[in-house]
Amino acid sequence: MSMNMRNKLAIESKRLDEINTFLMDPDNKLVSDLLDVVEKYGGSEEINRKAREAGKVENLMARLRKKNSPYLKDLEWLIEQRDKGAFITVGEYRKNILGDKVKEMKFNEDFAVTLEISACQYFLFFMIQARQAVEKGELMPSRFIRVRHMKEQEEDNDLLAMTAAMQILGASWCETLDTKGTDGSNIHLGGPETITGYFGGIGQPNDHPMKWVDEFLYYYTTYGVKQVLNINPGTILLGYMMHKIGIDIEFKISVYMGNDNPYAVFWTLMAARLFSRDDGSTSLIGFNFSNSVNNTTIEFSGDIRKSLGLEDFVRFEHHIFETWKSIVIQPYDRRDELLEVASKVKNISAKHEGGEIAVEQKRKHPSDIAEYFLPKIDITEKGLMPALTQNYMDKHETINNTARALTEKGLTFIAAPNLHHRDE
């Protein structure tokens, strides 16, 4: 009986034919609107060509040079330190922690955990972090998440500098577009006084998905920004569709999407697989779980991902620490759980968005996710930049503490590839 019931779940090929008929219909406005925006930028091949050119480190630095930006010297310093091997190697790092015991250890790189930090709002933060890493023999993350207003960081050249820096490190990074549900797109929602209105999701109503596509293509072709945050089922579908027609977009699904159980994970990955390219690749490069998931959920989700052939393409991103204020009940520390699951689930990212519990609770100004959305002028006028810098460096500390814990247990990690994973 149970097998007969299971068989009823099989999706008939005629249902897929119906979906394809809908997609191919020349009168389908959903598809036509997307193609119109793509054509505005010259079509898929031209879009990718422009993005590759715009994103070259030498071209980004040339633009900074033309603007007489002080960031140019910082990037030149970074390249110099990278080229002369000033950053600690993984081998050196392991030996510092394990001593002679390192010779007896066997590290399985197939289960390496990506070290991820969020949010690196300012190039200033990044440079303080990089200089300290050189000075103290610390690790730089291999993944950076950014949540600063795009137009604002475009105006003060942070976008140019960070885009160049990420490629110098060989790191992946994700930007957050300005077209999002907290931008006033939902005219009926405001701040905390209408918080229950957000319970159905942040939202990108009506024509905002097309504005999101337009904004992505602008930053992709102008700066080479390839990867962006995604918070809405509609823009997630558009990300799949853009990739399917040849645009090399990548996106990560935000924790705000609330994927908190294996059925939600299956739904999301199923769509990714349906729109994957012939080589199996998908634009869904990062999948952030809800903070409420446990290791059983992550392991189960790993089985789903593997079954759909997406294990190498979709990174699971999991918050190990969160900001002290405005997002979770504290204390929130998932490091011990990470140490348990890291040897069982491949392609997982340890996301650090807050400092150690013992550090945060003693800070006069602990980390607060609500401050991600403050304009720079407000931060400056309130004198908050030193405190926010310290908050960021507290996250850098948690990254290194996690790397140490993984190493002590014989587990592996991925730090900034061009800095730390060098031949010795």
Beta strands, then each sheet from edge to edge (+ up, - down):
strand 1: 113-118
strand 2: 143-145
strand 3: 172-174
strand 4: 227-230
strand 5: 250-253
strand 6: 284-288
strand 7: 315-321
strand 8: 348-352
strand 9: 413-414
sheet 1: 3+ 2+ 1+ 8+ 7+ 6+ 5+ 4+
sheet 2: 3+ 2+ 1+ 9+
end
